[in-house]
Amino acid sequence: MGGSDYSMGIGRAGERYSPELRVVERRVFETAIKLGVPPRAEINTSDQAKYFLDMGVRHFCIGTDINILHQWWKVQGEDLRKALEGA
C-alpha cells in the first residue's frame, strides 16, 4: 500500500494520514493478511510500526532512502564536518 501514491491518485495529495484514507489503508492491509499475502508497510517511526504490528503486518520499509540520508545528515552532519576540518 502506497499511502501517498493512493492519496495523489484519488486527487487528495498530502492527505495520506487523514482519517478517511486510514480506513482504506487498514482495509487493504487486513484484506491482504486475510488472503495470505504478506503486506509491507512504509514507516518512519516506531509508533507507526506499532500501529501496523498490532494489525498483523510483519514486513516494513523503513523510510525512503532520501529521508534516511536526511536524518543522518541532520543528526551526524555537524560532527562529521568538525571531524573533517582537522583532517
N, C-alpha and C positions, 0 to 999 in steps of 0.2 A: 504494500500500500504506500503510495507516494502522496502523502497528505498535501504537500504544496502543489504538486502536479495536478492532483484532483481538484483542489480549490481553484486553480487557474483555469482548468478545463471546463468548469461549470460557471465561469465568469465571476468568481469570488476570490480573486487573488488576495493573498495576505490574511485570509480568514481560516487558515489551517486548523487553528485551535478553537474555533467558535463551537459553541455547544451543538449546533445542528450538524456540523461536519464531524464532530467527535462521535456522534451517534452512528453515522455512516461508517467511520473508521472501525468502531467496535464491531459493527455487524460484519464487516469484511473479515476482520481477524477471527471472530468467533466462528464464522462460516468456514473459513479455511481450516481451522483446527478441527471442527466437526467432520470435515471431509477428509481429514488425514493429511492435509497439505501444510507443512510447517511454514508459517509466515515469518517474515523478517521485519522487525520494527526499526525505524530510524530514531535514534535517541541522542540527546545531548547532555542529559543529566541523570543522576541516579534515581531521582524521583520519577522520571519518565520510565526508567527501567522497571521500577516497582509497579507502576500502572499496568505495563504490559505483562510482567511476570504474573501478577495476580489474575490476568486474563488467560494465562496459559502459554504465552509466547516465550520461546526459548532461544531465538536467534535475533541478533542485533547488528545493526550498522551503527557504529559509534561516531556520530558527527560526520560531516563531509571533510574531505581532505583539506580544503581551504580553511574550514573552521578549526580543525585540529592545529594546523600551522599557525593560524592567527592567535589562538590561545597560547601556544608555546611561545611565540614571539612576544606576546603581551606579558607573560609571566617571566620568561627567561631572557628576553632580548637585552634588557639593560645590563644584566650581569654579564652576558656574553660580550657586549660592547666594551665593558670595562676590562674584561679579561683580554680582549684583543688589543686594547690600547697599549698594554705593556709588552706585547709580543714583537 
